[in-house]
Amino acid sequence: MQQVILSVHIVLATVLVLLILLQQGKGANAGAAFGAGASGTVFGSSGTGGFLSQATAVFAVLFFATSSYLAYFHARGGSDTTSIIDTLAIEEQEIPDIGPIPDDLDLGNAEMPVLPADSVVPPPPQSEPDKGDE
């Protein structure tokens, strides 16, 4: 059920964005875009205000209803998905600490140098932060 509501929510959001982008400002006539010179020729005598404004209001109410339902469903704990942060925390716990590399480790024909286990690697040099245009 949640997947269906989520799909409807995405469709509503897309339609709502398109409806908002279709609307013209108060000074622009929709008929002028089609070369007619008057808004009454395209959407009736009231221009674009009646149909597009009402459609936008209806889709906005439906969008907020689906948003509220999805928020309530997720807050109740009914979501079957886990958070990305929880998944990363689990993955971090599963990584074992292997410790230092032993000196007698045979790397075969590798060209990579191996540091002794008791050596300390210095930190990289710190650069000064940019002060910007002052």
PLY file of the C-alpha trace (Angstrom):
ply
format ascii 1.0
element vertex 134
property float x
property float y
property float z
element edge 133
property int vertex1
property int vertex2
end_header
0.00 0.00 0.00
2.85 2.37 0.81
4.41 1.82 -2.62
1.13 2.72 -4.35
0.74 5.91 -2.29
4.37 6.80 -2.97
3.85 6.33 -6.72
0.72 8.51 -6.62
2.68 11.08 -4.59
5.42 11.28 -7.24
2.85 11.65 -10.05
1.04 14.38 -8.10
4.30 16.25 -7.52
5.14 16.12 -11.23
1.66 17.29 -12.30
1.73 20.05 -9.68
5.06 21.37 -10.95
3.80 21.31 -14.54
0.59 23.13 -13.61
2.52 25.83 -11.79
4.89 26.27 -14.72
1.97 26.56 -17.15
0.44 29.49 -15.31
1.23 32.95 -16.59
1.76 36.10 -14.61
-1.05 38.59 -14.12
0.08 40.74 -17.03
0.54 37.91 -19.56
-2.21 36.44 -21.68
-2.14 32.75 -22.56
-3.74 33.48 -25.91
-0.86 35.75 -26.87
1.50 32.77 -26.78
-0.58 31.11 -29.52
-0.78 34.25 -31.63
-4.44 35.01 -30.96
-3.84 38.15 -28.96
-6.52 37.47 -26.33
-6.76 34.98 -23.48
-10.46 34.43 -24.14
-9.70 32.45 -27.27
-7.78 29.68 -25.52
-9.25 29.04 -22.07
-12.55 30.88 -22.24
-13.47 34.38 -21.23
-11.93 34.14 -17.76
-8.49 33.36 -19.16
-6.15 30.89 -17.47
-7.07 31.92 -13.93
-10.11 29.71 -13.51
-9.07 26.30 -14.81
-5.36 26.26 -13.96
-5.84 27.82 -10.53
-8.52 25.32 -9.56
-6.55 22.37 -10.93
-3.46 23.53 -9.03
-5.47 23.83 -5.81
-6.92 20.31 -6.21
-3.55 18.73 -6.94
-1.94 20.65 -4.06
-4.53 19.31 -1.60
-3.98 15.76 -2.89
-0.20 16.22 -2.67
-0.39 17.39 0.94
-2.73 14.50 1.79
-0.30 11.92 0.40
2.59 13.70 2.14
0.76 13.53 5.46
-0.10 9.86 5.00
3.48 8.93 4.12
4.85 10.91 7.09
2.36 9.30 9.48
3.06 5.81 8.13
6.81 6.28 8.48
6.55 7.78 11.98
4.47 4.84 13.13
7.31 2.51 12.25
5.43 0.82 9.47
8.14 1.45 6.94
9.80 -1.71 5.68
12.97 0.10 4.65
15.94 0.98 6.81
17.78 4.25 6.92
20.99 4.67 4.96
22.70 5.86 8.13
21.63 2.69 9.97
22.95 0.57 7.11
26.32 2.34 7.18
26.55 1.92 10.96
26.00 -1.83 10.58
28.63 -2.07 7.83
31.17 -0.19 9.95
30.70 -2.65 12.81
31.37 -5.63 10.55
34.83 -4.43 9.43
37.45 -6.25 11.52
40.56 -4.46 12.76
43.51 -6.35 11.30
46.18 -4.47 13.22
49.69 -3.70 11.98
51.21 -5.56 9.02
53.68 -8.20 10.22
57.34 -7.85 9.15
57.55 -11.38 7.74
54.61 -10.93 5.37
55.47 -12.26 1.90
54.09 -9.90 -0.73
55.57 -11.81 -3.66
56.91 -9.63 -6.44
55.18 -6.50 -5.22
57.04 -3.23 -5.68
55.24 -1.67 -2.73
57.46 -0.93 0.29
56.31 -2.28 3.64
56.81 -0.13 6.73
57.81 -1.75 10.00
54.96 -2.18 12.47
56.53 0.19 15.02
57.09 3.09 12.57
55.00 6.23 12.77
53.70 7.87 9.61
53.75 11.68 9.84
50.48 13.47 9.13
50.12 15.27 5.79
51.08 18.96 5.79
48.26 21.33 6.62
47.62 24.12 4.15
46.44 27.55 5.19
42.72 28.13 4.56
41.87 30.65 1.86
40.99 34.02 3.31
38.99 35.03 0.25
38.88 38.52 -1.19
39.35 40.80 1.74
0 1
1 2
2 3
3 4
4 5
5 6
6 7
7 8
8 9
9 10
10 11
11 12
12 13
13 14
14 15
15 16
16 17
17 18
18 19
19 20
20 21
21 22
22 23
23 24
24 25
25 26
26 27
27 28
28 29
29 30
30 31
31 32
32 33
33 34
34 35
35 36
36 37
37 38
38 39
39 40
40 41
41 42
42 43
43 44
44 45
45 46
46 47
47 48
48 49
49 50
50 51
51 52
52 53
53 54
54 55
55 56
56 57
57 58
58 59
59 60
60 61
61 62
62 63
63 64
64 65
65 66
66 67
67 68
68 69
69 70
70 71
71 72
72 73
73 74
74 75
75 76
76 77
77 78
78 79
79 80
80 81
81 82
82 83
83 84
84 85
85 86
86 87
87 88
88 89
89 90
90 91
91 92
92 93
93 94
94 95
95 96
96 97
97 98
98 99
99 100
100 101
101 102
102 103
103 104
104 105
105 106
106 107
107 108
108 109
109 110
110 111
111 112
112 113
113 114
114 115
115 116
116 117
117 118
118 119
119 120
120 121
121 122
122 123
123 124
124 125
125 126
126 127
127 128
128 129
129 130
130 131
131 132
132 133
